[in-house]
Amino acid sequence: MWSRRINYLTLIILVLVGLIFYHEYYMMLITVIVVFMPVISYIMIKKGHEKLEFHVDSDMKNIGKDIESQVYFSVKNDSYIPIENVHLKVKILNSFYGNEEEYEIIMSAIPKKTRKTQLSVSGIYCGNISVKIEKVIFYDLFGMVKIEKELDESCEIHILPSKIYKFDEIGLSESGSSSEDEIQSKKGDDPSQISEIRNYIPGDKLKNIHWKLSAKSDELQVKEFSMPYSEEVLLLVETYVEKDAPESFDEEIEVLYAFSIHLLNMGRKFKMVWKNGEYNLTEKEIYNTDDLNDALNDLYYCQVQAYNGLTYELYKSLNPEIKGIVLYLSNKNVANINAEQLNIDAKGVMIGCLN
């Protein structure tokens, strides 16, 4: 900016020198224009930037690792004043790992039109990528004066797990198996177990209607659910990220998702629990894959812990007597955990049964 001001000052000196040697009308006109143009330019961006609207969005909200999502930045100009030098200060952040990337995108705001530009974004680890416009800087035509404006426009892209792991048959009851004997015979709200199909009765929940069977018959058919398993399953997730080895936590998220799918395929609903903050445990009930995806998105926003094992310690302090089946998921570097490890197909991750 200072170089441009020096260049402008040099231009003023040259024009004045020309005015001294050439007492012509056109030299006077040029002098007036050169002197007042920066003022006019500043007034234009001062008035025009208030009529600009900024937006950021992506073409894909959920992607796999190393898959590019196109992020679109747009500026809408509702005024008749063109602004050529619009600089967007953009920050891209992965909430788990804290790695930031900053970009500066230069656009122009055309009167009564919307201009767009795009940026390719991808990730090598699971997590939530936030793309945010933090600030916009407007420069006048001469590049000597700028106006800054703070913004909070952002979009989010979720990097989903994609690996497949193999798990041995896991006993999830005191008797060491998960049989039909665990299911209570009375009706309830466990969507993983359907007790019977019956005709619709006014007052039934619409979400319980079996649409496929209803389409084949003349009447609406409703799914009657069983009560949940007598043994509650709780999946305790450690949220510690080792800064020098983020791939370890990434593998943990991959195993978490695959193991959760394994539990659902076994017909088991369960709870996912993790430490979020100093004294808070976040708890999510998982009935189906939609609940699992929602829980995973919530996990992406959790406060990463400073030390390994803090989730385990907080849970034990709040639950000195463990009830039901508690499975603990962490990387293998965690210490002082009294748990029987399950046989899973993962190098750096463990799943242990705490009871």
C-alpha positions, 0 to 999 in steps of 0.5 A: 500500500505504501508503494502505491502511495509513493507512486501516486505522490510521484504522479502528483509531482509530475503533473504539477511540474507539467502544469508549471511548464505547460500553462494549458487548460488540459493540464489544469484539468488533468491536475484536478482529476489526479488530485480528486480521483482518490477522494472520489474512489474512497467515497465510492467504496465507502458507499458501495461496500455496504450494499455487498452480500457475501456467501460461502457454500460447498457442493458436497457436505459429506465426503470421504478422505482425499475427495475434493469438495468445491467451495463456492464464494459469492459476492452480490452487489445490489448497488450501481457502484463497481468495486474491483478490489475485494479481498476475502480472508479465508480460514480453513480449519479441521476442528479435531486437529487444529490445523489451519490454512489461510487463503486470500481470494480476490474478487470484483463486485459488478453492479447489480450482479453476483460473482462467484469463484471456487476453491477445492477442499479435501481432507486426509483425516476424519473430522469436520472442516470449517471454511470461513470468511473471517474478513473482507478488505476493500481497496479503492481503485488506486490501492491506497485506501482500504476498508476492513469488514469483519464477517462470519460466513462459513460452511462445513464439510464432514470427512466420513470414515470409509474403512472396513474392519472385521470383528469377531462375534462379541458377547454382550451379556452376562451369559456371554451371548446376545440371544433372543432370550435377552429381549423382553416379550412386552412391547416397547420402542426399540426400533432394532427389534420388531415384535409384530405388524398390525393394522393402523390405529388412530393415534399411532406414530406416523414414523412407525408405519410400514410403508412397503407393506401398506402399499401392498394392502388396502390398509396402513400397516404399523410396526410394533416394537419390542422393549430394548435388550435387558443389557444396556450397551454403552460405547465409551469413546476417548477423545484425545488427539496426539498432535505428533500422530493424528493418524492414531485418533483418525484410526480410532474414529474409523474403528468407532464407526465400523464397530457401531455398524457392527453393533447395529447389524447385531440388532443392538441399540447402544449409547455412545458417550464421550468427554466434552469439556472438563466435567461433561459427558455427552451421551447419544442413543444409537438406534439406527444408522441415521442416529449414528451419523448424527452422533458422529457429526456431534462428536466432530464438534467435541472439545479434544482432551489434553491427556489420554484416558480423561474420558475413562477417569471421568466416567469411572468417577461418575459411575463407581459401579458399572451397570450394563455392558461398557465398552471402552474405545481408545488408542493403545497408548492409554495406560492404567485401564482395567479392561479385557481387550477384544480381538479387533482388526486394528493396529493402533486402537483397542476396544476393551470391556470394562466389566 
